[in-house]
Amino acid sequence: MEKYEYLENWNSDKLVILINEMLDFEETTKALMILEEKDIKKALELGKDIIKNNRGDDFLQATVWNILFFENQQDMINAVNEREANIGKILLDEIIIDLSNQNIAINKEILERIRNTYMSISNKIDMRCKYEEFLKCYFDH
């Protein structure tokens, strides 16, 4: 990401424009990371839009989730919940990992959606999540 160091000097408005354009996903990721430090509200707004509206690819969405989830758990969960598109495999993997580690209150609708999406994935071999831990956290009471 060193080749994107020039973004450090950009103001928030310029970063927002670049993020919305999404011409280079690595550049977009770096811009979001910088924007998060400069203006968390704008970064969160853009990140939620990316997740909710299925913008960019699955890798970008998973990265956005990772950048914003820990400081904005409920906002990011709501963005996933409001999403109409299917949750991609890479994003799903990150969601399950983080929810398993955090064990936070989540409504049944989103839990069922996560479970159904996971079950519909045919090739789970490269997923890093520990699905059984997720089930224990949220379904084995």
Secondary structure by P-SEA (a helix, b strand, c coil): cccccccccccaaaaaaaaaacccaaaaaaaaaaaaaccaaaaaaaaaaaaaaccccaaaaaaaaaacccccaaaaaaaaaaccccccaaaaaaaaaaaaaccccccaaaaaaaaaaaaacccccccccaaaaaaaacccc
